[in-house]
Amino acid sequence: MTTKELLYIEDALGHAQFYQSKFNETASQLQDPELRTLAEDMAKKHRQIFDSFYNLL
């Protein structure tokens, strides 16, 4: 893998972690169960994205 490709993966990992934490934070503050579930699902999706990029290494 080239240096540029590794930097891209590093950025993607950082973004996925950031969005996962923000969706988890948002879910914990939501009162509406439907919206809370949606935010939790989005957090899970970003965890899957993180895992996919991490497995490239």
PDB file of N, CA, C, O and CB in Angstrom:
ATOM      1  N   MET A   1       0.844  -1.171   0.000  1.00  0.00           N
ATOM      2  CA  MET A   1       0.000   0.000   0.000  1.00  0.00           C
ATOM      3  C   MET A   1       0.896   1.243   0.000  1.00  0.00           C
ATOM      4  O   MET A   1       1.928   1.289   0.670  1.00  0.00           O
ATOM      5  CB  MET A   1      -0.964  -0.007   1.223  1.00  0.00           C
ATOM      6  N   THR A   2       0.478   2.223  -0.754  1.00  0.00           N
ATOM      7  CA  THR A   2       1.274   3.443  -0.818  1.00  0.00           C
ATOM      8  C   THR A   2       1.004   4.309   0.409  1.00  0.00           C
ATOM      9  O   THR A   2       0.037   4.095   1.140  1.00  0.00           O
ATOM     10  CB  THR A   2       0.968   4.227  -2.111  1.00  0.00           C
ATOM     11  N   THR A   3       1.871   5.282   0.617  1.00  0.00           N
ATOM     12  CA  THR A   3       1.702   6.223   1.726  1.00  0.00           C
ATOM     13  C   THR A   3       0.393   6.981   1.585  1.00  0.00           C
ATOM     14  O   THR A   3      -0.312   7.197   2.571  1.00  0.00           O
ATOM     15  CB  THR A   3       2.880   7.208   1.790  1.00  0.00           C
ATOM     16  N   LYS A   4       0.072   7.379   0.387  1.00  0.00           N
ATOM     17  CA  LYS A   4      -1.170   8.109   0.152  1.00  0.00           C
ATOM     18  C   LYS A   4      -2.392   7.260   0.490  1.00  0.00           C
ATOM     19  O   LYS A   4      -3.349   7.755   1.084  1.00  0.00           O
ATOM     20  CB  LYS A   4      -1.242   8.572  -1.298  1.00  0.00           C
ATOM     21  N   GLU A   5      -2.361   5.994   0.116  1.00  0.00           N
ATOM     22  CA  GLU A   5      -3.468   5.101   0.438  1.00  0.00           C
ATOM     23  C   GLU A   5      -3.614   4.912   1.953  1.00  0.00           C
ATOM     24  O   GLU A   5      -4.729   4.898   2.474  1.00  0.00           O
ATOM     25  CB  GLU A   5      -3.265   3.745  -0.244  1.00  0.00           C
ATOM     26  N   LEU A   6      -2.501   4.769   2.644  1.00  0.00           N
ATOM     27  CA  LEU A   6      -2.536   4.629   4.099  1.00  0.00           C
ATOM     28  C   LEU A   6      -3.084   5.887   4.766  1.00  0.00           C
ATOM     29  O   LEU A   6      -3.826   5.798   5.745  1.00  0.00           O
ATOM     30  CB  LEU A   6      -1.137   4.320   4.636  1.00  0.00           C
ATOM     31  N   LEU A   7      -2.728   7.042   4.248  1.00  0.00           N
ATOM     32  CA  LEU A   7      -3.258   8.301   4.786  1.00  0.00           C
ATOM     33  C   LEU A   7      -4.762   8.399   4.567  1.00  0.00           C
ATOM     34  O   LEU A   7      -5.487   8.901   5.426  1.00  0.00           O
ATOM     35  CB  LEU A   7      -2.554   9.501   4.137  1.00  0.00           C
ATOM     36  N   TYR A   8      -5.226   7.924   3.424  1.00  0.00           N
ATOM     37  CA  TYR A   8      -6.656   7.920   3.148  1.00  0.00           C
ATOM     38  C   TYR A   8      -7.393   7.027   4.145  1.00  0.00           C
ATOM     39  O   TYR A   8      -8.430   7.407   4.688  1.00  0.00           O
ATOM     40  CB  TYR A   8      -6.924   7.452   1.709  1.00  0.00           C
ATOM     41  N   ILE A   9      -6.847   5.848   4.375  1.00  0.00           N
ATOM     42  CA  ILE A   9      -7.478   4.927   5.325  1.00  0.00           C
ATOM     43  C   ILE A   9      -7.461   5.517   6.734  1.00  0.00           C
ATOM     44  O   ILE A   9      -8.438   5.393   7.473  1.00  0.00           O
ATOM     45  CB  ILE A   9      -6.762   3.558   5.311  1.00  0.00           C
ATOM     46  N   GLU A  10      -6.363   6.150   7.101  1.00  0.00           N
ATOM     47  CA  GLU A  10      -6.288   6.803   8.421  1.00  0.00           C
ATOM     48  C   GLU A  10      -7.367   7.876   8.564  1.00  0.00           C
ATOM     49  O   GLU A  10      -8.025   7.961   9.600  1.00  0.00           O
ATOM     50  CB  GLU A  10      -4.890   7.429   8.636  1.00  0.00           C
ATOM     51  N   ASP A  11      -7.545   8.685   7.538  1.00  0.00           N
ATOM     52  CA  ASP A  11      -8.597   9.713   7.555  1.00  0.00           C
ATOM     53  C   ASP A  11      -9.982   9.074   7.646  1.00  0.00           C
ATOM     54  O   ASP A  11     -10.831   9.532   8.411  1.00  0.00           O
ATOM     55  CB  ASP A  11      -8.506  10.599   6.295  1.00  0.00           C
ATOM     56  N   ALA A  12     -10.204   8.030   6.874  1.00  0.00           N
ATOM     57  CA  ALA A  12     -11.502   7.351   6.877  1.00  0.00           C
ATOM     58  C   ALA A  12     -11.794   6.753   8.254  1.00  0.00           C
ATOM     59  O   ALA A  12     -12.924   6.827   8.734  1.00  0.00           O
ATOM     60  CB  ALA A  12     -11.538   6.248   5.798  1.00  0.00           C
ATOM     61  N   LEU A  13     -10.782   6.162   8.888  1.00  0.00           N
ATOM     62  CA  LEU A  13     -10.955   5.613  10.237  1.00  0.00           C
ATOM     63  C   LEU A  13     -11.338   6.714  11.222  1.00  0.00           C
ATOM     64  O   LEU A  13     -12.230   6.534  12.051  1.00  0.00           O
ATOM     65  CB  LEU A  13      -9.665   4.909  10.703  1.00  0.00           C
ATOM     66  N   GLY A  14     -10.657   7.852  11.123  1.00  0.00           N
ATOM     67  CA  GLY A  14     -10.952   8.978  12.007  1.00  0.00           C
ATOM     68  C   GLY A  14     -12.361   9.506  11.818  1.00  0.00           C
ATOM     69  O   GLY A  14     -13.055   9.805  12.789  1.00  0.00           O
ATOM     70  N   HIS A  15     -12.780   9.621  10.573  1.00  0.00           N
ATOM     71  CA  HIS A  15     -14.131  10.106  10.296  1.00  0.00           C
ATOM     72  C   HIS A  15     -15.191   9.133  10.811  1.00  0.00           C
ATOM     73  O   HIS A  15     -16.188   9.547  11.401  1.00  0.00           O
ATOM     74  CB  HIS A  15     -14.313  10.332   8.795  1.00  0.00           C
ATOM     75  N   ALA A  16     -14.973   7.857  10.586  1.00  0.00           N
ATOM     76  CA  ALA A  16     -15.940   6.856  11.036  1.00  0.00           C
ATOM     77  C   ALA A  16     -16.054   6.863  12.561  1.00  0.00           C
ATOM     78  O   ALA A  16     -17.156   6.751  13.099  1.00  0.00           O
ATOM     79  CB  ALA A  16     -15.537   5.455  10.538  1.00  0.00           C
ATOM     80  N   GLN A  17     -14.927   6.993  13.256  1.00  0.00           N
ATOM     81  CA  GLN A  17     -14.959   7.060  14.720  1.00  0.00           C
ATOM     82  C   GLN A  17     -15.687   8.306  15.196  1.00  0.00           C
ATOM     83  O   GLN A  17     -16.476   8.249  16.139  1.00  0.00           O
ATOM     84  CB  GLN A  17     -13.539   7.036  15.290  1.00  0.00           C
ATOM     85  N   PHE A  18     -15.424   9.424  14.548  1.00  0.00           N
ATOM     86  CA  PHE A  18     -16.062  10.682  14.922  1.00  0.00           C
ATOM     87  C   PHE A  18     -17.580  10.582  14.773  1.00  0.00           C
ATOM     88  O   PHE A  18     -18.321  10.938  15.689  1.00  0.00           O
ATOM     89  CB  PHE A  18     -15.517  11.836  14.064  1.00  0.00           C
ATOM     90  N   TYR A  19     -18.036  10.102  13.627  1.00  0.00           N
ATOM     91  CA  TYR A  19     -19.481  10.005  13.394  1.00  0.00           C
ATOM     92  C   TYR A  19     -20.138   8.987  14.315  1.00  0.00           C
ATOM     93  O   TYR A  19     -21.262   9.192  14.773  1.00  0.00           O
ATOM     94  CB  TYR A  19     -19.756   9.636  11.945  1.00  0.00           C
ATOM     95  N   GLN A  20     -19.439   7.893  14.584  1.00  0.00           N
ATOM     96  CA  GLN A  20     -19.990   6.904  15.508  1.00  0.00           C
ATOM     97  C   GLN A  20     -20.191   7.529  16.887  1.00  0.00           C
ATOM     98  O   GLN A  20     -21.237   7.339  17.507  1.00  0.00           O
ATOM     99  CB  GLN A  20     -19.063   5.668  15.604  1.00  0.00           C
ATOM    100  N   SER A  21     -19.204   8.268  17.366  1.00  0.00           N
ATOM    101  CA  SER A  21     -19.336   8.872  18.693  1.00  0.00           C
ATOM    102  C   SER A  21     -20.422   9.943  18.715  1.00  0.00           C
ATOM    103  O   SER A  21     -21.144  10.064  19.705  1.00  0.00           O
ATOM    104  CB  SER A  21     -18.004   9.474  19.134  1.00  0.00           C
ATOM    105  N   LYS A  22     -20.548  10.713  17.655  1.00  0.00           N
ATOM    106  CA  LYS A  22     -21.578  11.752  17.610  1.00  0.00           C
ATOM    107  C   LYS A  22     -22.980  11.155  17.559  1.00  0.00           C
ATOM    108  O   LYS A  22     -23.891  11.657  18.218  1.00  0.00           O
ATOM    109  CB  LYS A  22     -21.359  12.661  16.405  1.00  0.00           C
ATOM    110  N   PHE A  23     -23.161  10.086  16.783  1.00  0.00           N
ATOM    111  CA  PHE A  23     -24.470   9.441  16.744  1.00  0.00           C
ATOM    112  C   PHE A  23     -24.814   8.791  18.080  1.00  0.00           C
ATOM    113  O   PHE A  23     -25.968   8.836  18.508  1.00  0.00           O
ATOM    114  CB  PHE A  23     -24.511   8.398  15.633  1.00  0.00           C
ATOM    115  N   ASN A  24     -23.825   8.186  18.748  1.00  0.00           N
ATOM    116  CA  ASN A  24     -24.074   7.622  20.077  1.00  0.00           C
ATOM    117  C   ASN A  24     -24.438   8.712  21.075  1.00  0.00           C
ATOM    118  O   ASN A  24     -25.350   8.540  21.883  1.00  0.00           O
ATOM    119  CB  ASN A  24     -22.847   6.849  20.569  1.00  0.00           C
ATOM    120  N   GLU A  25     -23.732   9.823  21.019  1.00  0.00           N
ATOM    121  CA  GLU A  25     -24.017  10.957  21.906  1.00  0.00           C
ATOM    122  C   GLU A  25     -25.423  11.493  21.655  1.00  0.00           C
ATOM    123  O   GLU A  25     -26.170  11.768  22.593  1.00  0.00           O
ATOM    124  CB  GLU A  25     -22.975  12.080  21.706  1.00  0.00           C
ATOM    125  N   THR A  26     -25.769  11.635  20.398  1.00  0.00           N
ATOM    126  CA  THR A  26     -27.096  12.130  20.037  1.00  0.00           C
ATOM    127  C   THR A  26     -28.179  11.164  20.483  1.00  0.00           C
ATOM    128  O   THR A  26     -29.204  11.583  21.022  1.00  0.00           O
ATOM    129  CB  THR A  26     -27.191  12.360  18.530  1.00  0.00           C
ATOM    130  N   ALA A  27     -27.958   9.874  20.264  1.00  0.00           N
ATOM    131  CA  ALA A  27     -28.951   8.866  20.649  1.00  0.00           C
ATOM    132  C   ALA A  27     -29.229   8.924  22.145  1.00  0.00           C
ATOM    133  O   ALA A  27     -30.371   8.757  22.574  1.00  0.00           O
ATOM    134  CB  ALA A  27     -28.474   7.460  20.256  1.00  0.00           C
ATOM    135  N   SER A  28     -28.199   9.157  22.932  1.00  0.00           N
ATOM    136  CA  SER A  28     -28.383   9.186  24.388  1.00  0.00           C
ATOM    137  C   SER A  28     -29.197  10.394  24.849  1.00  0.00           C
ATOM    138  O   SER A  28     -29.722  10.402  25.962  1.00  0.00           O
ATOM    139  CB  SER A  28     -27.031   9.191  25.081  1.00  0.00           C
ATOM    140  N   GLN A  29     -29.302  11.402  24.003  1.00  0.00           N
ATOM    141  CA  GLN A  29     -30.024  12.617  24.373  1.00  0.00           C
ATOM    142  C   GLN A  29     -31.438  12.673  23.799  1.00  0.00           C
ATOM    143  O   GLN A  29     -32.228  13.533  24.187  1.00  0.00           O
ATOM    144  CB  GLN A  29     -29.252  13.824  23.917  1.00  0.00           C
ATOM    145  N   LEU A  30     -31.759  11.776  22.889  1.00  0.00           N
ATOM    146  CA  LEU A  30     -33.065  11.807  22.240  1.00  0.00           C
ATOM    147  C   LEU A  30     -34.135  11.162  23.113  1.00  0.00           C
ATOM    148  O   LEU A  30     -33.894  10.135  23.747  1.00  0.00           O
ATOM    149  CB  LEU A  30     -33.000  11.104  20.889  1.00  0.00           C
ATOM    150  N   GLN A  31     -35.305  11.766  23.140  1.00  0.00           N
ATOM    151  CA  GLN A  31     -36.446  11.220  23.876  1.00  0.00           C
ATOM    152  C   GLN A  31     -37.327  10.351  22.992  1.00  0.00           C
ATOM    153  O   GLN A  31     -37.902   9.366  23.455  1.00  0.00           O
ATOM    154  CB  GLN A  31     -37.272  12.345  24.474  1.00  0.00           C
ATOM    155  N   ASP A  32     -37.430  10.712  21.735  1.00  0.00           N
ATOM    156  CA  ASP A  32     -38.272   9.973  20.787  1.00  0.00           C
ATOM    157  C   ASP A  32     -37.621   8.613  20.481  1.00  0.00           C
ATOM    158  O   ASP A  32     -36.505   8.566  19.964  1.00  0.00           O
ATOM    159  CB  ASP A  32     -38.483  10.799  19.467  1.00  0.00           C
ATOM    160  N   PRO A  33     -38.308   7.522  20.794  1.00  0.00           N
ATOM    161  CA  PRO A  33     -37.711   6.190  20.594  1.00  0.00           C
ATOM    162  C   PRO A  33     -37.348   5.890  19.135  1.00  0.00           C
ATOM    163  O   PRO A  33     -36.339   5.240  18.863  1.00  0.00           O
ATOM    164  CB  PRO A  33     -38.665   5.131  21.092  1.00  0.00           C
ATOM    165  N   GLU A  34     -38.164   6.361  18.214  1.00  0.00           N
ATOM    166  CA  GLU A  34     -37.890   6.113  16.796  1.00  0.00           C
ATOM    167  C   GLU A  34     -36.614   6.836  16.353  1.00  0.00           C
ATOM    168  O   GLU A  34     -35.784   6.262  15.648  1.00  0.00           O
ATOM    169  CB  GLU A  34     -39.085   6.564  15.930  1.00  0.00           C
ATOM    170  N   LEU A  35     -36.463   8.086  16.766  1.00  0.00           N
ATOM    171  CA  LEU A  35     -35.261   8.841  16.413  1.00  0.00           C
ATOM    172  C   LEU A  35     -34.031   8.268  17.116  1.00  0.00           C
ATOM    173  O   LEU A  35     -32.948   8.208  16.534  1.00  0.00           O
ATOM    174  CB  LEU A  35     -35.435  10.325  16.776  1.00  0.00           C
ATOM    175  N   ARG A  36     -34.205   7.847  18.376  1.00  0.00           N
ATOM    176  CA  ARG A  36     -33.099   7.254  19.120  1.00  0.00           C
ATOM    177  C   ARG A  36     -32.610   5.988  18.409  1.00  0.00           C
ATOM    178  O   ARG A  36     -31.407   5.771  18.270  1.00  0.00           O
ATOM    179  CB  ARG A  36     -33.529   6.931  20.573  1.00  0.00           C
ATOM    180  N   THR A  37     -33.550   5.162  17.963  1.00  0.00           N
ATOM    181  CA  THR A  37     -33.186   3.940  17.242  1.00  0.00           C
ATOM    182  C   THR A  37     -32.464   4.271  15.942  1.00  0.00           C
ATOM    183  O   THR A  37     -31.490   3.610  15.582  1.00  0.00           O
ATOM    184  CB  THR A  37     -34.436   3.093  16.951  1.00  0.00           C
ATOM    185  N   LEU A  38     -32.935   5.281  15.249  1.00  0.00           N
ATOM    186  CA  LEU A  38     -32.284   5.698  14.007  1.00  0.00           C
ATOM    187  C   LEU A  38     -30.844   6.132  14.270  1.00  0.00           C
ATOM    188  O   LEU A  38     -29.935   5.739  13.539  1.00  0.00           O
ATOM    189  CB  LEU A  38     -33.070   6.842  13.345  1.00  0.00           C
ATOM    190  N   ALA A  39     -30.633   6.937  15.303  1.00  0.00           N
ATOM    191  CA  ALA A  39     -29.283   7.396  15.637  1.00  0.00           C
ATOM    192  C   ALA A  39     -28.401   6.218  16.054  1.00  0.00           C
ATOM    193  O   ALA A  39     -27.228   6.164  15.685  1.00  0.00           O
ATOM    194  CB  ALA A  39     -29.334   8.449  16.765  1.00  0.00           C
ATOM    195  N   GLU A  40     -28.951   5.287  16.810  1.00  0.00           N
ATOM    196  CA  GLU A  40     -28.188   4.101  17.206  1.00  0.00           C
ATOM    197  C   GLU A  40     -27.813   3.256  15.990  1.00  0.00           C
ATOM    198  O   GLU A  40     -26.703   2.729  15.915  1.00  0.00           O
ATOM    199  CB  GLU A  40     -28.992   3.258  18.204  1.00  0.00           C
ATOM    200  N   ASP A  41     -28.731   3.131  15.050  1.00  0.00           N
ATOM    201  CA  ASP A  41     -28.451   2.387  13.821  1.00  0.00           C
ATOM    202  C   ASP A  41     -27.345   3.053  13.006  1.00  0.00           C
ATOM    203  O   ASP A  41     -26.495   2.381  12.422  1.00  0.00           O
ATOM    204  CB  ASP A  41     -29.720   2.263  12.976  1.00  0.00           C
ATOM    205  N   MET A  42     -27.370   4.378  12.977  1.00  0.00           N
ATOM    206  CA  MET A  42     -26.322   5.105  12.250  1.00  0.00           C
ATOM    207  C   MET A  42     -24.965   4.917  12.934  1.00  0.00           C
ATOM    208  O   MET A  42     -23.944   4.790  12.258  1.00  0.00           O
ATOM    209  CB  MET A  42     -26.670   6.611  12.156  1.00  0.00           C
ATOM    210  N   ALA A  43     -24.951   4.899  14.248  1.00  0.00           N
ATOM    211  CA  ALA A  43     -23.703   4.654  14.983  1.00  0.00           C
ATOM    212  C   ALA A  43     -23.167   3.265  14.651  1.00  0.00           C
ATOM    213  O   ALA A  43     -21.965   3.096  14.443  1.00  0.00           O
ATOM    214  CB  ALA A  43     -23.927   4.794  16.514  1.00  0.00           C
ATOM    215  N   LYS A  44     -24.045   2.277  14.601  1.00  0.00           N
ATOM    216  CA  LYS A  44     -23.637   0.915  14.253  1.00  0.00           C
ATOM    217  C   LYS A  44     -23.081   0.854  12.833  1.00  0.00           C
ATOM    218  O   LYS A  44     -22.092   0.171  12.568  1.00  0.00           O
ATOM    219  CB  LYS A  44     -24.821  -0.051  14.397  1.00  0.00           C
ATOM    220  N   LYS A  45     -23.731   1.578  11.927  1.00  0.00           N
ATOM    221  CA  LYS A  45     -23.282   1.596  10.531  1.00  0.00           C
ATOM    222  C   LYS A  45     -21.872   2.177  10.430  1.00  0.00           C
ATOM    223  O   LYS A  45     -21.038   1.667   9.681  1.00  0.00           O
ATOM    224  CB  LYS A  45     -24.260   2.413   9.655  1.00  0.00           C
ATOM    225  N   HIS A  46     -21.612   3.235  11.180  1.00  0.00           N
ATOM    226  CA  HIS A  46     -20.275   3.837  11.137  1.00  0.00           C
ATOM    227  C   HIS A  46     -19.249   2.929  11.811  1.00  0.00           C
ATOM    228  O   HIS A  46     -18.074   2.957  11.445  1.00  0.00           O
ATOM    229  CB  HIS A  46     -20.284   5.219  11.816  1.00  0.00           C
ATOM    230  N   ARG A  47     -19.666   2.133  12.777  1.00  0.00           N
ATOM    231  CA  ARG A  47     -18.756   1.138  13.368  1.00  0.00           C
ATOM    232  C   ARG A  47     -18.408   0.087  12.317  1.00  0.00           C
ATOM    233  O   ARG A  47     -17.259  -0.348  12.233  1.00  0.00           O
ATOM    234  CB  ARG A  47     -19.399   0.465  14.627  1.00  0.00           C
ATOM    235  N   GLN A  48     -19.394  -0.325  11.515  1.00  0.00           N
ATOM    236  CA  GLN A  48     -19.142  -1.292  10.454  1.00  0.00           C
ATOM    237  C   GLN A  48     -18.185  -0.709   9.407  1.00  0.00           C
ATOM    238  O   GLN A  48     -17.305  -1.406   8.901  1.00  0.00           O
ATOM    239  CB  GLN A  48     -20.467  -1.719   9.792  1.00  0.00           C
ATOM    240  N   ILE A  49     -18.368   0.558   9.095  1.00  0.00           N
ATOM    241  CA  ILE A  49     -17.474   1.232   8.139  1.00  0.00           C
ATOM    242  C   ILE A  49     -16.055   1.256   8.699  1.00  0.00           C
ATOM    243  O   ILE A  49     -15.094   0.973   7.985  1.00  0.00           O
ATOM    244  CB  ILE A  49     -17.967   2.685   7.838  1.00  0.00           C
ATOM    245  N   PHE A  50     -15.929   1.600   9.998  1.00  0.00           N
ATOM    246  CA  PHE A  50     -14.621   1.612  10.649  1.00  0.00           C
ATOM    247  C   PHE A  50     -13.977   0.231  10.543  1.00  0.00           C
ATOM    248  O   PHE A  50     -12.814   0.112  10.158  1.00  0.00           O
ATOM    249  CB  PHE A  50     -14.749   2.041  12.133  1.00  0.00           C
ATOM    250  N   ASP A  51     -14.733  -0.811  10.885  1.00  0.00           N
ATOM    251  CA  ASP A  51     -14.209  -2.170  10.848  1.00  0.00           C
ATOM    252  C   ASP A  51     -13.776  -2.563   9.441  1.00  0.00           C
ATOM    253  O   ASP A  51     -12.760  -3.235   9.268  1.00  0.00           O
ATOM    254  CB  ASP A  51     -15.252  -3.150  11.366  1.00  0.00           C
ATOM    255  N   SER A  52     -14.538  -2.149   8.442  1.00  0.00           N
ATOM    256  CA  SER A  52     -14.187  -2.470   7.056  1.00  0.00           C
ATOM    257  C   SER A  52     -12.865  -1.838   6.655  1.00  0.00           C
ATOM    258  O   SER A  52     -12.016  -2.495   6.052  1.00  0.00           O
ATOM    259  CB  SER A  52     -15.287  -2.008   6.108  1.00  0.00           C
ATOM    260  N   PHE A  53     -12.689  -0.561   6.990  1.00  0.00           N
ATOM    261  CA  PHE A  53     -11.419   0.104   6.674  1.00  0.00           C
ATOM    262  C   PHE A  53     -10.280  -0.497   7.477  1.00  0.00           C
ATOM    263  O   PHE A  53      -9.185  -0.694   6.950  1.00  0.00           O
ATOM    264  CB  PHE A  53     -11.514   1.610   6.946  1.00  0.00           C
ATOM    265  N   TYR A  54     -10.527  -0.792   8.751  1.00  0.00           N
ATOM    266  CA  TYR A  54      -9.478  -1.353   9.607  1.00  0.00           C
ATOM    267  C   TYR A  54      -9.009  -2.703   9.068  1.00  0.00           C
ATOM    268  O   TYR A  54      -7.823  -3.027   9.128  1.00  0.00           O
ATOM    269  CB  TYR A  54      -9.986  -1.505  11.056  1.00  0.00           C
ATOM    270  N   ASN A  55      -9.946  -3.480   8.544  1.00  0.00           N
ATOM    271  CA  ASN A  55      -9.583  -4.795   8.009  1.00  0.00           C
ATOM    272  C   ASN A  55      -8.743  -4.697   6.737  1.00  0.00           C
ATOM    273  O   ASN A  55      -8.124  -5.682   6.335  1.00  0.00           O
ATOM    274  CB  ASN A  55     -10.837  -5.603   7.728  1.00  0.00           C
ATOM    275  N   LEU A  56      -8.711  -3.553   6.112  1.00  0.00           N
ATOM    276  CA  LEU A  56      -7.853  -3.375   4.947  1.00  0.00           C
ATOM    277  C   LEU A  56      -6.377  -3.384   5.345  1.00  0.00           C
ATOM    278  O   LEU A  56      -5.498  -3.690   4.540  1.00  0.00           O
ATOM    279  CB  LEU A  56      -8.198  -2.068   4.228  1.00  0.00           C
ATOM    280  N   LEU A  57      -6.136  -3.045   6.595  1.00  0.00           N
ATOM    281  CA  LEU A  57      -4.756  -3.028   7.074  1.00  0.00           C
ATOM    282  C   LEU A  57      -4.348  -4.422   7.414  1.00  0.00           C
ATOM    283  O   LEU A  57      -3.215  -4.646   7.841  1.00  0.00           O
ATOM    284  CB  LEU A  57      -4.586  -2.105   8.287  1.00  0.00           C
TER     285      LEU A  57
END
